[in-house]
Amino acid sequence: MISENDGTASLDLALSVAAEFGLRKKDAAAIAAEVGAAVADWRAVAAQAGIRKAEVDRMASAFEHDDLARASA
């Protein structure tokens, strides 16, 4: 859980509680951007690792969502 009171996994929630983890919101946003950039090409990396398309498609929801696009922007 990101917050004691909310089990939602979202970028907005993570940024809103950043101070509870000793981070300024600006720094938390920068970390989110770094993570977004690191996983942006996840499909290509999975293909290079020999992961079958069916497995890649099953993992897509973990990587392809609005929060990732927002973090990478």
Jmol script that loads the backbone (N, CA, C; Angstrom):
load data "model"
ATOM      1  N   MET A   1       0.842  -1.182   0.000  1.00  0.00           N
ATOM      2  CA  MET A   1       0.000   0.000   0.000  1.00  0.00           C
ATOM      3  C   MET A   1       0.884   1.241   0.000  1.00  0.00           C
ATOM      4  N   ILE A   2       0.442   2.222  -0.723  1.00  0.00           N
ATOM      5  CA  ILE A   2       1.175   3.481  -0.799  1.00  0.00           C
ATOM      6  C   ILE A   2       0.845   4.361   0.399  1.00  0.00           C
ATOM      7  N   SER A   3      -0.401   4.304   0.824  1.00  0.00           N
ATOM      8  CA  SER A   3      -0.888   5.119   1.930  1.00  0.00           C
ATOM      9  C   SER A   3      -1.547   4.216   2.967  1.00  0.00           C
ATOM     10  N   GLU A   4      -1.484   4.605   4.220  1.00  0.00           N
ATOM     11  CA  GLU A   4      -2.157   3.826   5.265  1.00  0.00           C
ATOM     12  C   GLU A   4      -3.661   3.763   5.055  1.00  0.00           C
ATOM     13  N   ASN A   5      -4.220   4.769   4.358  1.00  0.00           N
ATOM     14  CA  ASN A   5      -5.663   4.879   4.238  1.00  0.00           C
ATOM     15  C   ASN A   5      -6.206   4.531   2.856  1.00  0.00           C
ATOM     16  N   ASP A   6      -5.335   4.281   1.900  1.00  0.00           N
ATOM     17  CA  ASP A   6      -5.803   4.079   0.532  1.00  0.00           C
ATOM     18  C   ASP A   6      -4.921   3.043  -0.152  1.00  0.00           C
ATOM     19  N   GLY A   7      -5.514   1.965  -0.615  1.00  0.00           N
ATOM     20  CA  GLY A   7      -4.772   0.904  -1.273  1.00  0.00           C
ATOM     21  C   GLY A   7      -4.628   1.089  -2.771  1.00  0.00           C
ATOM     22  N   THR A   8      -5.119   2.202  -3.280  1.00  0.00           N
ATOM     23  CA  THR A   8      -5.036   2.468  -4.708  1.00  0.00           C
ATOM     24  C   THR A   8      -3.581   2.636  -5.132  1.00  0.00           C
ATOM     25  N   ALA A   9      -3.227   2.037  -6.235  1.00  0.00           N
ATOM     26  CA  ALA A   9      -1.891   2.222  -6.793  1.00  0.00           C
ATOM     27  C   ALA A   9      -1.994   3.281  -7.889  1.00  0.00           C
ATOM     28  N   SER A  10      -1.624   4.499  -7.555  1.00  0.00           N
ATOM     29  CA  SER A  10      -1.703   5.566  -8.546  1.00  0.00           C
ATOM     30  C   SER A  10      -0.574   6.565  -8.341  1.00  0.00           C
ATOM     31  N   LEU A  11      -0.202   7.197  -9.418  1.00  0.00           N
ATOM     32  CA  LEU A  11       0.842   8.212  -9.351  1.00  0.00           C
ATOM     33  C   LEU A  11       0.398   9.382  -8.491  1.00  0.00           C
ATOM     34  N   ASP A  12      -0.849   9.815  -8.640  1.00  0.00           N
ATOM     35  CA  ASP A  12      -1.347  10.937  -7.841  1.00  0.00           C
ATOM     36  C   ASP A  12      -1.234  10.647  -6.348  1.00  0.00           C
ATOM     37  N   LEU A  13      -1.620   9.437  -5.948  1.00  0.00           N
ATOM     38  CA  LEU A  13      -1.540   9.078  -4.534  1.00  0.00           C
ATOM     39  C   LEU A  13      -0.083   9.031  -4.075  1.00  0.00           C
ATOM     40  N   ALA A  14       0.781   8.431  -4.883  1.00  0.00           N
ATOM     41  CA  ALA A  14       2.191   8.362  -4.508  1.00  0.00           C
ATOM     42  C   ALA A  14       2.787   9.752  -4.323  1.00  0.00           C
ATOM     43  N   LEU A  15       2.468  10.653  -5.219  1.00  0.00           N
ATOM     44  CA  LEU A  15       2.993  12.017  -5.102  1.00  0.00           C
ATOM     45  C   LEU A  15       2.405  12.744  -3.899  1.00  0.00           C
ATOM     46  N   SER A  16       1.147  12.456  -3.586  1.00  0.00           N
ATOM     47  CA  SER A  16       0.506  13.156  -2.471  1.00  0.00           C
ATOM     48  C   SER A  16       1.055  12.734  -1.110  1.00  0.00           C
ATOM     49  N   VAL A  17       1.633  11.548  -1.017  1.00  0.00           N
ATOM     50  CA  VAL A  17       2.193  11.077   0.256  1.00  0.00           C
ATOM     51  C   VAL A  17       3.720  11.045   0.237  1.00  0.00           C
ATOM     52  N   ALA A  18       4.330  11.661  -0.742  1.00  0.00           N
ATOM     53  CA  ALA A  18       5.791  11.643  -0.881  1.00  0.00           C
ATOM     54  C   ALA A  18       6.493  12.108   0.397  1.00  0.00           C
ATOM     55  N   ALA A  19       5.959  13.118   1.046  1.00  0.00           N
ATOM     56  CA  ALA A  19       6.587  13.657   2.259  1.00  0.00           C
ATOM     57  C   ALA A  19       6.675  12.600   3.362  1.00  0.00           C
ATOM     58  N   GLU A  20       5.713  11.682   3.403  1.00  0.00           N
ATOM     59  CA  GLU A  20       5.732  10.621   4.407  1.00  0.00           C
ATOM     60  C   GLU A  20       6.920   9.674   4.198  1.00  0.00           C
ATOM     61  N   PHE A  21       7.501   9.728   3.017  1.00  0.00           N
ATOM     62  CA  PHE A  21       8.664   8.898   2.701  1.00  0.00           C
ATOM     63  C   PHE A  21       9.944   9.731   2.631  1.00  0.00           C
ATOM     64  N   GLY A  22       9.859  10.964   3.143  1.00  0.00           N
ATOM     65  CA  GLY A  22      11.018  11.837   3.195  1.00  0.00           C
ATOM     66  C   GLY A  22      11.385  12.466   1.858  1.00  0.00           C
ATOM     67  N   LEU A  23      10.415  12.552   0.947  1.00  0.00           N
ATOM     68  CA  LEU A  23      10.666  13.124  -0.373  1.00  0.00           C
ATOM     69  C   LEU A  23       9.833  14.374  -0.600  1.00  0.00           C
ATOM     70  N   ARG A  24      10.447  15.345  -1.252  1.00  0.00           N
ATOM     71  CA  ARG A  24       9.653  16.474  -1.718  1.00  0.00           C
ATOM     72  C   ARG A  24       8.878  16.009  -2.945  1.00  0.00           C
ATOM     73  N   LYS A  25       7.712  16.603  -3.166  1.00  0.00           N
ATOM     74  CA  LYS A  25       6.879  16.193  -4.291  1.00  0.00           C
ATOM     75  C   LYS A  25       7.651  16.301  -5.602  1.00  0.00           C
ATOM     76  N   LYS A  26       8.462  17.349  -5.734  1.00  0.00           N
ATOM     77  CA  LYS A  26       9.266  17.550  -6.941  1.00  0.00           C
ATOM     78  C   LYS A  26      10.237  16.385  -7.137  1.00  0.00           C
ATOM     79  N   ASP A  27      10.876  15.933  -6.065  1.00  0.00           N
ATOM     80  CA  ASP A  27      11.819  14.821  -6.154  1.00  0.00           C
ATOM     81  C   ASP A  27      11.096  13.508  -6.466  1.00  0.00           C
ATOM     82  N   ALA A  28       9.939  13.318  -5.867  1.00  0.00           N
ATOM     83  CA  ALA A  28       9.147  12.118  -6.138  1.00  0.00           C
ATOM     84  C   ALA A  28       8.724  12.084  -7.611  1.00  0.00           C
ATOM     85  N   ALA A  29       8.349  13.228  -8.156  1.00  0.00           N
ATOM     86  CA  ALA A  29       7.973  13.294  -9.571  1.00  0.00           C
ATOM     87  C   ALA A  29       9.164  12.976 -10.464  1.00  0.00           C
ATOM     88  N   ALA A  30      10.346  13.426 -10.071  1.00  0.00           N
ATOM     89  CA  ALA A  30      11.552  13.127 -10.847  1.00  0.00           C
ATOM     90  C   ALA A  30      11.851  11.630 -10.819  1.00  0.00           C
ATOM     91  N   ILE A  31      11.675  10.996  -9.676  1.00  0.00           N
ATOM     92  CA  ILE A  31      11.883   9.551  -9.571  1.00  0.00           C
ATOM     93  C   ILE A  31      10.875   8.811 -10.440  1.00  0.00           C
ATOM     94  N   ALA A  32       9.628   9.244 -10.399  1.00  0.00           N
ATOM     95  CA  ALA A  32       8.596   8.623 -11.235  1.00  0.00           C
ATOM     96  C   ALA A  32       8.952   8.745 -12.713  1.00  0.00           C
ATOM     97  N   ALA A  33       9.487   9.884 -13.103  1.00  0.00           N
ATOM     98  CA  ALA A  33       9.896  10.081 -14.495  1.00  0.00           C
ATOM     99  C   ALA A  33      11.047   9.144 -14.861  1.00  0.00           C
ATOM    100  N   GLU A  34      11.990   8.956 -13.947  1.00  0.00           N
ATOM    101  CA  GLU A  34      13.104   8.038 -14.192  1.00  0.00           C
ATOM    102  C   GLU A  34      12.610   6.603 -14.366  1.00  0.00           C
ATOM    103  N   VAL A  35      11.695   6.205 -13.503  1.00  0.00           N
ATOM    104  CA  VAL A  35      11.141   4.853 -13.604  1.00  0.00           C
ATOM    105  C   VAL A  35      10.364   4.714 -14.909  1.00  0.00           C
ATOM    106  N   GLY A  36       9.576   5.727 -15.244  1.00  0.00           N
ATOM    107  CA  GLY A  36       8.829   5.689 -16.499  1.00  0.00           C
ATOM    108  C   GLY A  36       9.742   5.536 -17.696  1.00  0.00           C
ATOM    109  N   ALA A  37      10.835   6.261 -17.704  1.00  0.00           N
ATOM    110  CA  ALA A  37      11.791   6.164 -18.811  1.00  0.00           C
ATOM    111  C   ALA A  37      12.454   4.787 -18.832  1.00  0.00           C
ATOM    112  N   ALA A  38      12.716   4.238 -17.656  1.00  0.00           N
ATOM    113  CA  ALA A  38      13.388   2.939 -17.582  1.00  0.00           C
ATOM    114  C   ALA A  38      12.529   1.803 -18.109  1.00  0.00           C
ATOM    115  N   VAL A  39      11.224   1.907 -17.960  1.00  0.00           N
ATOM    116  CA  VAL A  39      10.346   0.816 -18.399  1.00  0.00           C
ATOM    117  C   VAL A  39       9.616   1.113 -19.705  1.00  0.00           C
ATOM    118  N   ALA A  40       9.892   2.254 -20.306  1.00  0.00           N
ATOM    119  CA  ALA A  40       9.181   2.646 -21.530  1.00  0.00           C
ATOM    120  C   ALA A  40       9.335   1.623 -22.650  1.00  0.00           C
ATOM    121  N   ASP A  41      10.476   0.993 -22.755  1.00  0.00           N
ATOM    122  CA  ASP A  41      10.732   0.021 -23.827  1.00  0.00           C
ATOM    123  C   ASP A  41      10.633  -1.415 -23.333  1.00  0.00           C
ATOM    124  N   TRP A  42       9.769  -1.640 -22.374  1.00  0.00           N
ATOM    125  CA  TRP A  42       9.692  -2.944 -21.744  1.00  0.00           C
ATOM    126  C   TRP A  42       9.348  -4.054 -22.726  1.00  0.00           C
ATOM    127  N   ARG A  43       8.510  -3.762 -23.709  1.00  0.00           N
ATOM    128  CA  ARG A  43       8.149  -4.809 -24.689  1.00  0.00           C
ATOM    129  C   ARG A  43       9.374  -5.262 -25.473  1.00  0.00           C
ATOM    130  N   ALA A  44      10.203  -4.328 -25.896  1.00  0.00           N
ATOM    131  CA  ALA A  44      11.409  -4.681 -26.651  1.00  0.00           C
ATOM    132  C   ALA A  44      12.366  -5.484 -25.782  1.00  0.00           C
ATOM    133  N   VAL A  45      12.502  -5.101 -24.531  1.00  0.00           N
ATOM    134  CA  VAL A  45      13.382  -5.828 -23.612  1.00  0.00           C
ATOM    135  C   VAL A  45      12.851  -7.245 -23.392  1.00  0.00           C
ATOM    136  N   ALA A  46      11.546  -7.359 -23.217  1.00  0.00           N
ATOM    137  CA  ALA A  46      10.940  -8.687 -23.031  1.00  0.00           C
ATOM    138  C   ALA A  46      11.170  -9.559 -24.267  1.00  0.00           C
ATOM    139  N   ALA A  47      11.022  -8.980 -25.450  1.00  0.00           N
ATOM    140  CA  ALA A  47      11.248  -9.738 -26.685  1.00  0.00           C
ATOM    141  C   ALA A  47      12.700 -10.198 -26.776  1.00  0.00           C
ATOM    142  N   GLN A  48      13.631  -9.312 -26.425  1.00  0.00           N
ATOM    143  CA  GLN A  48      15.053  -9.671 -26.451  1.00  0.00           C
ATOM    144  C   GLN A  48      15.364 -10.786 -25.455  1.00  0.00           C
ATOM    145  N   ALA A  49      14.603 -10.829 -24.378  1.00  0.00           N
ATOM    146  CA  ALA A  49      14.803 -11.861 -23.360  1.00  0.00           C
ATOM    147  C   ALA A  49      14.129 -13.174 -23.739  1.00  0.00           C
ATOM    148  N   GLY A  50      13.427 -13.172 -24.876  1.00  0.00           N
ATOM    149  CA  GLY A  50      12.786 -14.394 -25.344  1.00  0.00           C
ATOM    150  C   GLY A  50      11.453 -14.698 -24.691  1.00  0.00           C
ATOM    151  N   ILE A  51      10.847 -13.709 -24.090  1.00  0.00           N
ATOM    152  CA  ILE A  51       9.543 -13.929 -23.452  1.00  0.00           C
ATOM    153  C   ILE A  51       8.478 -13.998 -24.545  1.00  0.00           C
ATOM    154  N   ARG A  52       7.645 -15.012 -24.460  1.00  0.00           N
ATOM    155  CA  ARG A  52       6.601 -15.225 -25.476  1.00  0.00           C
ATOM    156  C   ARG A  52       5.578 -14.094 -25.460  1.00  0.00           C
ATOM    157  N   LYS A  53       4.997 -13.830 -26.640  1.00  0.00           N
ATOM    158  CA  LYS A  53       4.027 -12.754 -26.801  1.00  0.00           C
ATOM    159  C   LYS A  53       2.856 -12.892 -25.832  1.00  0.00           C
ATOM    160  N   ALA A  54       2.372 -14.089 -25.625  1.00  0.00           N
ATOM    161  CA  ALA A  54       1.247 -14.291 -24.700  1.00  0.00           C
ATOM    162  C   ALA A  54       1.617 -13.837 -23.291  1.00  0.00           C
ATOM    163  N   GLU A  55       2.845 -14.108 -22.865  1.00  0.00           N
ATOM    164  CA  GLU A  55       3.300 -13.682 -21.546  1.00  0.00           C
ATOM    165  C   GLU A  55       3.448 -12.166 -21.495  1.00  0.00           C
ATOM    166  N   VAL A  56       3.996 -11.593 -22.553  1.00  0.00           N
ATOM    167  CA  VAL A  56       4.147 -10.134 -22.629  1.00  0.00           C
ATOM    168  C   VAL A  56       2.785  -9.465 -22.556  1.00  0.00           C
ATOM    169  N   ASP A  57       1.834  -9.986 -23.323  1.00  0.00           N
ATOM    170  CA  ASP A  57       0.482  -9.414 -23.309  1.00  0.00           C
ATOM    171  C   ASP A  57      -0.145  -9.502 -21.926  1.00  0.00           C
ATOM    172  N   ARG A  58       0.146 -10.577 -21.206  1.00  0.00           N
ATOM    173  CA  ARG A  58      -0.404 -10.748 -19.854  1.00  0.00           C
ATOM    174  C   ARG A  58       0.180  -9.720 -18.883  1.00  0.00           C
ATOM    175  N   MET A  59       1.409  -9.284 -19.122  1.00  0.00           N
ATOM    176  CA  MET A  59       2.063  -8.311 -18.246  1.00  0.00           C
ATOM    177  C   MET A  59       1.749  -6.859 -18.612  1.00  0.00           C
ATOM    178  N   ALA A  60       1.127  -6.635 -19.744  1.00  0.00           N
ATOM    179  CA  ALA A  60       0.945  -5.282 -20.280  1.00  0.00           C
ATOM    180  C   ALA A  60       0.282  -4.314 -19.303  1.00  0.00           C
ATOM    181  N   SER A  61      -0.707  -4.776 -18.572  1.00  0.00           N
ATOM    182  CA  SER A  61      -1.421  -3.852 -17.678  1.00  0.00           C
ATOM    183  C   SER A  61      -0.518  -3.297 -16.571  1.00  0.00           C
ATOM    184  N   ALA A  62       0.566  -3.980 -16.261  1.00  0.00           N
ATOM    185  CA  ALA A  62       1.491  -3.488 -15.246  1.00  0.00           C
ATOM    186  C   ALA A  62       2.339  -2.340 -15.770  1.00  0.00           C
ATOM    187  N   PHE A  63       2.460  -2.248 -17.091  1.00  0.00           N
ATOM    188  CA  PHE A  63       3.336  -1.250 -17.688  1.00  0.00           C
ATOM    189  C   PHE A  63       2.612  -0.210 -18.531  1.00  0.00           C
ATOM    190  N   GLU A  64       1.533  -0.585 -19.142  1.00  0.00           N
ATOM    191  CA  GLU A  64       0.854   0.308 -20.082  1.00  0.00           C
ATOM    192  C   GLU A  64      -0.438   0.844 -19.461  1.00  0.00           C
ATOM    193  N   HIS A  65      -0.308   2.035 -18.872  1.00  0.00           N
ATOM    194  CA  HIS A  65      -1.458   2.680 -18.243  1.00  0.00           C
ATOM    195  C   HIS A  65      -1.204   4.186 -18.189  1.00  0.00           C
ATOM    196  N   ASP A  66      -2.223   4.927 -17.848  1.00  0.00           N
ATOM    197  CA  ASP A  66      -2.139   6.391 -17.848  1.00  0.00           C
ATOM    198  C   ASP A  66      -1.052   6.925 -16.927  1.00  0.00           C
ATOM    199  N   ASP A  67      -0.863   6.316 -15.764  1.00  0.00           N
ATOM    200  CA  ASP A  67       0.136   6.803 -14.828  1.00  0.00           C
ATOM    201  C   ASP A  67       1.545   6.713 -15.426  1.00  0.00           C
ATOM    202  N   LEU A  68       1.837   5.643 -16.155  1.00  0.00           N
ATOM    203  CA  LEU A  68       3.153   5.521 -16.768  1.00  0.00           C
ATOM    204  C   LEU A  68       3.341   6.604 -17.817  1.00  0.00           C
ATOM    205  N   ALA A  69       2.321   6.848 -18.609  1.00  0.00           N
ATOM    206  CA  ALA A  69       2.412   7.895 -19.627  1.00  0.00           C
ATOM    207  C   ALA A  69       2.612   9.258 -18.965  1.00  0.00           C
ATOM    208  N   ARG A  70       1.909   9.515 -17.878  1.00  0.00           N
ATOM    209  CA  ARG A  70       2.041  10.799 -17.169  1.00  0.00           C
ATOM    210  C   ARG A  70       3.403  10.937 -16.519  1.00  0.00           C
ATOM    211  N   ALA A  71       3.913   9.854 -15.959  1.00  0.00           N
ATOM    212  CA  ALA A  71       5.214   9.906 -15.287  1.00  0.00           C
ATOM    213  C   ALA A  71       6.331  10.153 -16.308  1.00  0.00           C
ATOM    214  N   SER A  72       6.164   9.620 -17.494  1.00  0.00           N
ATOM    215  CA  SER A  72       7.185   9.744 -18.533  1.00  0.00           C
ATOM    216  C   SER A  72       7.140  11.072 -19.260  1.00  0.00           C
ATOM    217  N   ALA A  73       6.036  11.781 -19.110  1.00  0.00           N
ATOM    218  CA  ALA A  73       5.861  13.043 -19.865  1.00  0.00           C
ATOM    219  C   ALA A  73       6.697  14.173 -19.311  1.00  0.00           C
TER     220      ALA A  73
END
end "model"
wireframe off; spacefill off
backbone 0.3
color backbone group
